[in-house]
């Protein structure tokens, strides 16, 4: 499943112009980190997806309008973006992606340590680990670790009634509908 999602995420990014000029690896990993910052800001604002209303109104509006009203820019949406960026990068590099859940016990300890303000601390640790993995040439393995961590504790860290893959699926569908470069400069 993950390798099929990896291929789809990368194909969508290519089709939307993100690889007309291939940039250094640090650029793409920086975009992953920017999504982590957006997740923290969504958490600070208390922005969470309303999946119940999203599912009640699927025929009332277009998918993209429904997504923008009930899911876009929420904590769950931004974590889905982190995963999609990681999958896209894995597609660029030709990495094999298998979720690694071996780090979940230490993540639980971090959640306990940070208390109610766990998301900024956890994302800081995870993104710091990504930076270290880049420096050490261990990005492929760390991507698998990050995906496993988010998959394993998504409901706990977001409080959502849906799992990570539900959000990734809908965000990828939304991304398919977006304009070139998702309407951004790069």
C-alpha positions as CSV (number, residue, x, y, z in Angstrom):
1,X,0.0,0.0,0.0
2,X,2.7,2.5,1.0
3,X,4.7,2.1,-2.2
4,X,1.5,2.6,-4.3
5,X,0.8,5.8,-2.3
6,X,4.5,6.9,-2.8
7,X,4.1,6.5,-6.6
8,X,0.8,8.4,-6.6
9,X,2.2,11.2,-4.4
10,X,5.2,11.6,-6.6
11,X,3.3,11.4,-9.9
12,X,0.9,14.1,-8.7
13,X,3.8,16.4,-7.7
14,X,5.4,15.9,-11.1
15,X,2.1,16.6,-12.9
16,X,1.7,19.8,-10.9
17,X,5.1,21.1,-11.8
18,X,7.0,20.5,-8.7
19,X,9.9,18.8,-10.5
20,X,10.3,21.0,-13.6
21,X,13.6,21.9,-12.0
22,X,14.9,19.3,-9.5
23,X,16.2,21.0,-6.4
24,X,18.7,19.8,-3.7
25,X,17.4,17.2,-1.3
26,X,17.5,19.7,1.6
27,X,14.9,21.8,-0.3
28,X,12.4,18.9,-0.3
29,X,13.1,17.9,3.3
30,X,12.6,21.6,4.2
31,X,9.1,21.4,2.8
32,X,8.4,18.5,5.1
33,X,9.5,20.6,8.0
34,X,7.4,23.5,6.8
35,X,4.3,21.2,7.0
36,X,5.3,20.4,10.6
37,X,5.3,24.1,11.4
38,X,1.8,24.4,9.8
39,X,0.6,21.4,12.0
40,X,1.9,23.2,15.1
41,X,0.1,26.5,14.1
42,X,-3.1,24.6,13.4
43,X,-2.8,23.0,16.8
44,X,-2.2,26.4,18.4
45,X,-5.4,27.6,16.8
46,X,-7.4,24.5,17.8
47,X,-8.1,23.7,14.2
48,X,-9.2,20.1,13.9
49,X,-11.0,18.4,11.0
50,X,-14.8,17.9,11.2
51,X,-15.0,14.5,9.6
52,X,-18.6,13.9,10.6
53,X,-19.8,17.0,8.8
54,X,-17.5,16.3,5.9
55,X,-19.1,12.9,5.5
56,X,-22.7,14.2,5.9
57,X,-22.3,16.8,3.2
58,X,-20.5,14.9,0.3
59,X,-23.3,15.6,-2.2
60,X,-24.2,19.1,-1.1
61,X,-21.0,20.7,-2.4
62,X,-18.1,19.7,-4.6
63,X,-15.5,17.5,-3.0
64,X,-12.9,20.4,-3.0
65,X,-15.3,22.9,-1.3
66,X,-16.4,20.3,1.2
67,X,-12.7,19.5,1.9
68,X,-11.8,23.2,2.3
69,X,-14.6,23.8,4.7
70,X,-14.2,20.8,7.0
71,X,-10.6,19.5,6.7
72,X,-8.2,21.9,5.1
73,X,-5.6,23.5,7.3
74,X,-6.5,21.3,10.3
75,X,-3.9,19.5,12.4
76,X,-5.0,16.2,10.7
77,X,-4.6,17.8,7.2
78,X,-1.1,19.1,8.0
79,X,0.0,15.7,9.3
80,X,-1.3,14.2,6.1
81,X,0.8,16.8,4.2
82,X,3.9,15.7,6.1
83,X,3.2,12.1,5.1
84,X,2.5,13.0,1.5
85,X,5.7,15.1,1.3
86,X,7.7,12.2,2.7
87,X,6.1,9.8,0.2
88,X,6.8,12.2,-2.6
89,X,10.4,12.5,-1.6
90,X,10.7,8.7,-1.4
91,X,9.3,8.5,-4.9
92,X,11.8,11.0,-6.2
93,X,14.7,9.0,-4.6
94,X,13.3,5.6,-5.5
95,X,13.1,4.5,-1.9
96,X,11.2,1.4,-0.8
97,X,8.7,2.5,1.9
98,X,7.7,0.1,4.7
99,X,6.3,1.7,7.9
100,X,8.6,1.0,10.9
101,X,6.9,1.2,14.2
102,X,9.9,0.3,16.3
103,X,10.2,3.9,17.7
104,X,6.6,4.0,19.1
105,X,7.5,3.3,22.7
106,X,9.9,6.2,22.8
107,X,7.3,8.4,21.1
108,X,4.8,7.5,23.9
109,X,7.4,8.6,26.5
110,X,7.7,11.9,24.6
111,X,4.0,12.4,24.6
112,X,3.9,11.8,28.4
113,X,6.9,14.2,28.9
114,X,5.4,17.1,27.0
115,X,2.0,16.7,28.5
116,X,-0.8,18.8,26.9
117,X,1.6,20.7,24.7
118,X,3.0,17.5,23.2
119,X,2.6,18.3,19.4
120,X,5.2,21.1,19.1
121,X,7.7,19.1,21.1
122,X,7.1,15.9,19.3
123,X,7.3,17.5,15.9
124,X,10.4,19.3,16.9
125,X,12.0,16.0,17.9
126,X,10.8,14.2,14.7
127,X,11.9,17.0,12.4
128,X,15.3,17.3,14.2
129,X,15.7,13.5,13.7
130,X,15.0,14.0,10.0
131,X,17.7,16.7,9.8
132,X,20.1,14.3,11.6
133,X,19.1,11.5,9.3
134,X,19.9,13.7,6.3
135,X,23.3,14.6,7.7
136,X,24.0,10.9,8.4
137,X,22.7,9.6,5.1
138,X,19.9,7.6,6.7
139,X,16.9,9.4,5.3
140,X,15.3,6.3,3.7
141,X,15.1,4.5,7.0
142,X,14.0,7.6,8.9
143,X,11.1,8.2,6.5
144,X,9.9,4.7,7.3
145,X,10.3,5.5,11.0
146,X,8.3,8.7,10.7
147,X,5.5,7.1,8.8
148,X,5.3,4.3,11.3
149,X,5.2,6.8,14.2
150,X,2.4,8.9,12.7
151,X,0.5,5.8,11.7
152,X,0.8,4.3,15.1
153,X,-0.2,7.3,17.2
154,X,-2.3,9.4,14.8
155,X,-5.6,9.0,16.6
156,X,-4.0,9.6,20.0
157,X,-2.2,12.8,18.9
158,X,-5.1,14.2,17.0
159,X,-8.1,12.9,18.8
160,X,-9.6,12.1,15.4
161,X,-12.2,9.3,14.8
162,X,-10.4,8.6,11.5
163,X,-7.0,7.1,10.9
164,X,-4.1,8.7,9.2
165,X,-4.7,7.0,5.9
166,X,-8.3,8.3,5.7
167,X,-6.8,11.9,5.8
168,X,-4.0,11.0,3.4
169,X,-6.5,9.6,0.9
170,X,-8.7,12.7,1.0
171,X,-5.7,15.1,0.8
172,X,-4.3,13.3,-2.2
173,X,-7.7,13.5,-3.9
174,X,-7.8,17.2,-3.1
175,X,-4.3,17.7,-4.3
176,X,-5.2,16.1,-7.7
177,X,-7.8,19.0,-8.1
178,X,-5.3,21.8,-7.3
179,X,-3.6,24.1,-9.9
180,X,0.0,24.0,-11.0
181,X,2.3,24.2,-8.0
182,X,-0.9,24.3,-5.9
183,X,-1.1,27.9,-6.7
184,X,2.2,28.8,-5.1
185,X,5.6,30.1,-6.3
186,X,7.4,26.8,-5.7
